[in-house]
């Protein structure tokens, strides 16, 4: 095994898919209706089983009995019995600020080792992978990404090929083909020769997504890829990710701040509150007025649309 820090992220040269099991917390919470989050989770499992007799999809990524903390915290900031990221589906992690979404994603990507529990990728413990081996299986794009503003979009995307090259190996035809494909999938061919420093925030985010696409992984984890983007570029980014999932079969887990956007694009939601998984399942089952009140602290109504449930916030709740 590599002695290097294991990472599935696409980085610059400075660094080198069963949904049937329900995520629940060890400390059940009581909703406004007097139902615990654990019992709500159990009921949701039965709802899905009764509604669909088909074999549930296997999970590409599974976390079990996780307790996650940082060196600066005395207690775990995230605790959950089980988290599943179904293979070939798009899963969104949602919740208020400080609920543990990004922390959980870091552990699922092997960037933050848990104090307890384990993560498995395709049935194998994630910490058994070497760094480049993991980077050929799992891509991870964090919230904060930085690169020299003078490099071009094509140069940045080419960095995604590092798991396939030796230390002194040059770019080959396979690398060039992968970069061309990633640029095409990200819809940034017209920006290929543009320097990163000249791009808008939305264009820059698409370039970084192009870089992780060049890794050609079957699993992709994205941490708030639409943050700080205007609505047009948010939709561009999310449509690109959705197309990658639908057309290429890539398993996606994405942290999103906007639950309406998550319900619009994702097949499954994982809702977190206070570092625990509050609910898990298809958006139509998860996005309820009760969840919006208990997790997000807002009074809202949920409207059904052809694109999925649409929450309409009315007012913040006290407490």
Buried (B, 14 or more C-beta within 10 A) or exposed (E): EEEEEBBBBBBBEEBBBEBBBBBBBEEBBEBEEEBBBBBBBEEBBEEBEEEEEEEBBBBBBBBBEBBBBEEEEEEBBBBBBBBBBBBBBBBBBBBBEEBBBBBBBBBBBBBBEBEEBBBBBBEEEBBEBBBBBBBBBBBBBBEEBEBEEEBBBBBBBBBBBBBBBEEEEEEEEEBEEBBBBBBEBBBBEEBBEBBBEEBEEBBBBBBBBBBBBBBBBBBBBBBBBBBEBEEEBBBBBBEBBBBBBEEBEBBBBBBBBBBBBBBBBBBBBBBBBBBBBBBBBBBEBBBBBBBBBBBBEBEBEBEEEEEBBBBEEEEEBEE
